[in-house]
C-alpha cells in the first residue's frame, strides 16, 4: 500500500493512518485508507466495510477527534470496532475525557447507557514519539505491530459502570 501526503495534511496524520492500517490489516481483510462509505458527515481515516450488512467492521481515526464525533460513531455503528489513535500521548489523556463525557451524557439524560445498546469495541491507541524507528527507509515499509503501541479499551463492562 502506498500513501501520499495531501496538501495541508501533516506527516504525523499520514503515518498514523498507515500504522493503523498495518496493525489491523490481518484482522480486517479489505481494510482501506480513506474509503468513502457514504456516511453523510464523516470520512474514515481507516475502514473495513462489510458489503453485505453495509456497516463498518472497523473504523479508525488518527489524530484529534472531538468527543461528539466519537459518540456519534458509536451511535451510528454500534457493532463496529472503533479505534482512536494519537501520536505521542498517554492513552489516558484522551480516553478519560471521553469516558467522562459519556458519563455526563448519561447522567444528564441525553444518552441511554451504552451498555444497553452498544455491542462494539472502542480502542484508544498511542504511537510512541520515536515512531520513525518502525520505518525501514530503504524499503519504505512500516514494521510496527500492535505490541509497539500503548492501548486502552472502552468495553461493555466499563459502560455498565456508568
Buried (B, 14 or more C-beta within 10 A) or exposed (E): EEBEEEEEEEEBBBBBBBBBBBBBBEEBEEBBBEBEBEBEEBEBBBBBBBEEEEBBBBBBBBBEBEBEBBBBBBEBBEEBBBBBBBBEBEBEEBBEEBBEBBBEBBEEEEBEBBBEEBEBBBBBBBBBEEBEEBBEEEEEEBEBEBEBBBBBBBEEEBBEEB
